[in-house]
Amino acid sequence: TLSELTELLSSYSNYSNYRRVYNECTGFKVPILGVHLKDLISLNEALPDYLEDDKINLGKLQHLYSNISDLLAIHDCTPPFEANKDLLHLLT
């Protein structure tokens, strides 16, 4: 199991294994926020805010919205298990 998780979360080829498996998953899933935040930062830095003639770069905004929307959609998914109340009280 450790070997499989290590391969899944390998940074090789820009986390391609993780991205593939994450996109194939449906329902409840736990994202690796570092990978998604890196994508948002890279996208924000790589594309200009404005195009020629001072027009807003709508393509950039659509990509940012798509990435953020995917992360926010996770909040609507119910986990397939119940929370451990004792652990929640311990952590809070």
Secondary structure, 3 states (H helix, E strand, C coil): CHHHHHHHCCCCCCCHHHHHHHHHCCCCCCCCHHHHHHHHHHHHHHCCCECHHHCECHHHHHHHHHHHHHHHHHHHCCCCCCCCHHHHHHHC
